Amino acid sequence: MTDSLGTFMNSYWSSQDMKPTSTPMSLLAHDLGVRSSGSPGRDLIQRLENYCLDLLGTTSPLEFALLLQSSEVQTRQVLEELLEWTVVDDDFLLIALVALAQELELTASRLCRGYPSDDTISEVLTQATVAMRRSQELAEGERVEFVLGHAFSRTRSEQRRLARHNVPTIRIPYDCDVEEPEVELEGATLTLLFTAVETRVISAADLELINKSRGVGKSLRNLADESGDSYLMLRKRRSRAEFKLRQHMRAKGVIQ
């Protein structure tokens, strides 16, 4: 999904009043409902009339879009006519998306075996948007099928592309860093370690933390539980201390 298309589509479900359970389709209808109220709605109706579209007796853009969801021959013909002009007006595009919302949801369900994610629905809407911007080139009677077919095929291609790049992940345990220390202490003598403390390269508390979590084999999580400190704080402390110790050992020629 390109940035421009993503921004275009995300503008429809960015309202702060939306509940977390709102779906992209419901947010499209909500946004059109907002644009249908007051003078913006009257202006949009006037623009639709200027393109000689049959409004089917409706008085607001949202009512018009919802009526276009019908499968009756007359409403289907009006939808085909609307798709001829979606390229010239983004508000017409929004009306067409709401009108095709049910069929686009079915397309997303087919792609996800009945359980479409919001990401899939968003991609379907984006690809439908791309198709609508080209639908004026087609003859009447082909535009709806073109939009739905394009949304299905391009979203399926995107799913397959992402599937090839998906890497299985597993949860990383807190004690995973016990087995792979950031600095090997075996090559350092006790004298060198004490010298690092005496010269204030690291503190005695930091050396104790390194020895407990690296030498004995206790995890930082256990040490955090015992000391009352947070795991993240101890991890940052140890990382900083090991970095300083590694630099000190390199300067002494103990490690490369």
C-alpha positions as CSV (number, residue, x, y, z in Angstrom):
1,M,0.0,0.0,0.0
2,T,1.5,3.3,-1.0
3,D,1.8,6.2,1.5
4,S,-0.6,8.4,-0.4
5,L,-3.2,5.7,-0.6
6,G,-2.7,4.7,3.0
7,T,-3.2,8.4,4.1
8,F,-6.2,8.7,1.9
9,M,-7.9,5.6,3.3
10,N,-6.8,6.2,7.0
11,S,-8.4,9.6,6.9
12,Y,-11.8,7.8,6.9
13,W,-11.3,6.0,10.2
14,S,-9.1,8.5,12.2
15,S,-12.0,10.0,14.2
16,Q,-11.2,10.2,17.9
17,D,-14.9,9.5,18.7
18,M,-14.6,6.0,17.3
19,K,-14.8,3.0,19.6
20,P,-11.9,0.5,19.5
21,T,-14.3,-2.1,18.1
22,S,-15.3,0.1,15.1
23,T,-14.6,-1.5,11.8
24,P,-13.2,0.3,8.7
25,M,-16.5,-0.2,7.0
26,S,-18.5,1.4,9.8
27,L,-16.1,4.3,9.9
28,L,-16.5,4.9,6.2
29,A,-20.3,5.2,6.8
30,H,-19.7,7.4,9.9
31,D,-17.5,9.8,7.9
32,L,-20.0,10.0,5.1
33,G,-22.7,10.7,7.7
34,V,-20.7,13.6,9.1
35,R,-20.1,15.0,5.6
36,S,-23.9,14.5,4.9
37,S,-25.0,16.9,7.6
38,G,-25.6,20.6,7.2
39,S,-24.2,22.7,4.3
40,P,-21.5,20.1,3.3
41,G,-24.2,17.6,2.7
42,R,-26.3,20.0,0.7
43,D,-23.2,21.0,-1.3
44,L,-22.4,17.3,-2.0
45,I,-26.0,16.6,-3.2
46,Q,-25.8,19.6,-5.5
47,R,-22.5,18.3,-7.0
48,L,-24.2,14.9,-7.6
49,E,-27.1,16.6,-9.3
50,N,-24.7,18.6,-11.5
51,Y,-23.4,15.3,-12.9
52,C,-27.0,14.4,-13.7
53,L,-27.0,11.4,-11.3
54,D,-30.4,10.0,-10.4
55,L,-30.5,10.4,-6.6
56,L,-33.4,7.9,-6.3
57,G,-35.5,10.3,-4.2
58,T,-32.8,10.5,-1.4
59,T,-32.0,13.8,0.4
60,S,-28.6,13.1,1.8
61,P,-25.4,11.6,0.5
62,L,-25.4,8.8,3.2
63,E,-29.0,7.9,2.4
64,F,-28.1,7.8,-1.3
65,A,-25.0,5.5,-0.6
66,L,-27.0,3.1,1.6
67,L,-29.8,2.9,-1.0
68,L,-27.1,2.0,-3.7
69,Q,-26.3,-1.2,-1.7
70,S,-29.5,-2.6,-3.1
71,S,-29.2,-5.2,-5.9
72,E,-32.2,-3.8,-7.8
73,V,-31.5,-3.1,-11.5
74,Q,-32.2,0.6,-11.3
75,T,-29.9,1.2,-8.3
76,R,-27.2,-0.9,-9.8
77,Q,-27.4,1.2,-13.0
78,V,-27.1,4.4,-10.9
79,L,-24.0,2.9,-9.1
80,E,-22.4,2.2,-12.5
81,E,-23.0,5.8,-13.4
82,L,-21.5,7.0,-10.1
83,L,-18.4,5.0,-10.8
84,E,-17.9,6.9,-14.0
85,W,-17.3,10.1,-11.9
86,T,-15.4,8.8,-8.8
87,V,-12.1,9.9,-10.4
88,V,-13.2,13.6,-10.4
89,D,-14.4,13.9,-6.8
90,D,-13.1,12.2,-3.6
91,D,-16.5,12.6,-2.0
92,F,-18.0,10.6,-4.8
93,L,-15.4,8.0,-4.2
94,L,-16.4,7.8,-0.5
95,I,-20.1,7.4,-1.5
96,A,-19.1,4.5,-3.9
97,L,-17.1,2.8,-1.1
98,V,-20.0,2.9,1.3
99,A,-22.3,1.7,-1.5
100,L,-20.0,-1.3,-2.1
101,A,-19.2,-1.9,1.6
102,Q,-21.2,-5.1,1.9
103,E,-19.7,-6.6,-1.3
104,L,-16.2,-5.5,-0.3
105,E,-16.6,-7.2,3.1
106,L,-17.6,-10.4,1.3
107,T,-14.5,-10.1,-0.8
108,A,-12.3,-9.7,2.4
109,S,-14.1,-12.7,3.9
110,R,-13.4,-14.8,0.8
111,L,-9.7,-13.9,1.1
112,C,-9.5,-14.8,4.8
113,R,-11.9,-17.8,4.8
114,G,-14.6,-16.0,6.7
115,Y,-12.5,-14.2,9.3
116,P,-11.1,-11.0,7.7
117,S,-8.7,-8.9,9.7
118,D,-8.8,-5.1,9.6
119,D,-5.5,-5.1,7.6
120,T,-7.2,-7.3,4.9
121,I,-10.2,-5.1,4.8
122,S,-8.0,-2.0,4.6
123,E,-6.1,-3.5,1.7
124,V,-9.3,-4.4,-0.1
125,L,-10.6,-0.8,0.4
126,T,-7.3,0.6,-0.9
127,Q,-7.3,-1.7,-4.0
128,A,-11.0,-0.8,-4.6
129,T,-10.0,2.8,-4.5
130,V,-7.3,2.3,-7.1
131,A,-9.8,0.5,-9.3
132,M,-12.5,3.2,-8.9
133,R,-10.0,5.8,-10.2
134,R,-9.8,3.9,-13.4
135,S,-13.4,2.8,-13.7
136,Q,-14.5,5.7,-15.9
137,E,-12.5,4.1,-18.7
138,L,-14.9,1.2,-18.8
139,A,-18.3,0.8,-20.4
140,E,-21.4,0.9,-18.2
141,G,-22.2,-2.6,-16.8
142,E,-18.5,-3.5,-16.3
143,R,-17.5,-1.0,-13.6
144,V,-18.7,-2.7,-10.4
145,E,-17.4,-6.1,-11.4
146,F,-14.0,-4.5,-12.3
147,V,-13.7,-2.8,-8.9
148,L,-14.6,-6.0,-7.0
149,G,-12.4,-8.2,-9.2
150,H,-9.4,-5.8,-8.9
151,A,-9.8,-5.6,-5.1
152,F,-9.9,-9.4,-4.8
153,S,-7.0,-10.2,-7.1
154,R,-4.6,-7.5,-6.0
155,T,-5.2,-8.1,-2.3
156,R,-4.6,-11.8,-2.8
157,S,-1.4,-11.0,-4.5
158,E,-0.3,-8.8,-1.6
159,Q,-1.2,-11.5,0.9
160,R,1.0,-14.0,-1.0
161,R,3.8,-11.5,-1.2
162,L,3.7,-10.9,2.5
163,A,3.5,-14.6,3.3
164,R,6.8,-15.2,1.5
165,H,8.5,-12.7,3.8
166,N,6.8,-13.6,7.1
167,V,9.3,-15.1,9.6
168,P,7.8,-17.2,12.4
169,T,8.5,-15.7,15.8
170,I,8.6,-17.1,19.3
171,R,8.4,-15.4,22.7
172,I,11.9,-14.6,24.1
173,P,12.2,-15.6,27.7
174,Y,13.6,-13.2,30.3
175,D,16.6,-15.4,31.0
176,C,17.7,-15.9,27.4
177,D,20.7,-13.7,27.9
178,V,22.2,-16.1,30.5
179,E,23.7,-18.4,27.9
180,E,25.2,-15.7,25.6
181,P,27.1,-13.1,27.7
182,E,28.0,-9.8,26.0
183,V,31.5,-10.0,27.3
184,E,33.6,-13.1,28.2
185,L,34.9,-12.9,31.7
186,E,36.9,-16.1,31.6
187,G,39.9,-14.4,30.0
188,A,40.0,-11.7,32.7
189,T,41.8,-12.3,36.0
190,L,40.4,-11.3,39.3
191,T,43.2,-8.7,39.6
192,L,42.1,-7.1,36.3
193,L,38.5,-7.0,37.4
194,F,39.4,-5.4,40.8
195,T,41.5,-2.9,39.0
196,A,38.6,-1.9,36.8
197,V,36.6,-1.3,40.0
198,E,39.5,0.6,41.7
199,T,40.0,2.8,38.7
200,R,36.3,3.4,38.6
201,V,35.8,1.9,35.1
202,I,32.8,0.1,36.7
203,S,31.4,0.2,40.2
204,A,31.6,-2.7,42.7
205,A,27.8,-3.1,42.5
206,D,28.0,-3.4,38.7
207,L,30.7,-6.1,38.9
208,E,28.5,-8.0,41.4
209,L,25.6,-7.7,39.1
210,I,27.7,-9.1,36.2
211,N,29.1,-12.0,38.3
212,K,25.6,-13.0,39.6
213,S,23.9,-12.9,36.3
214,R,26.7,-14.2,34.1
215,G,28.8,-16.4,36.3
216,V,26.3,-18.1,38.7
217,G,23.7,-18.3,36.0
218,K,20.9,-16.5,37.7
219,S,18.6,-14.6,35.3
220,L,18.1,-10.9,35.6
221,R,14.4,-11.5,36.3
222,N,15.3,-13.5,39.4
223,L,17.7,-10.8,40.5
224,A,15.1,-8.1,39.9
225,D,12.6,-10.0,42.0
226,E,15.1,-10.4,44.8
227,S,16.3,-6.8,44.8
228,G,13.0,-5.1,44.0
229,D,14.5,-3.3,41.1
230,S,13.0,-3.4,37.6
231,Y,14.3,-5.9,35.1
232,L,14.8,-3.2,32.4
233,M,16.8,-1.1,34.8
234,L,19.1,-4.0,35.7
235,R,19.6,-4.9,32.1
236,K,20.6,-1.3,31.1
237,R,23.0,-1.2,34.1
238,R,24.6,-4.4,33.1
239,S,24.9,-3.5,29.4
240,R,26.6,-0.2,30.3
241,A,28.9,-1.9,32.7
242,E,29.9,-4.7,30.3
243,F,30.5,-2.1,27.6
244,K,32.9,-0.2,29.8
245,L,34.6,-3.4,31.0
246,R,35.0,-4.6,27.4
247,Q,36.7,-1.4,26.5
248,H,39.0,-1.6,29.5
249,M,39.9,-5.2,28.7
250,R,40.6,-4.3,25.1
251,A,42.9,-1.5,26.2
252,K,44.8,-3.9,28.5
253,G,45.2,-6.4,25.6
254,V,43.2,-9.1,27.3
255,I,40.7,-9.3,24.4
256,Q,40.8,-8.2,20.8
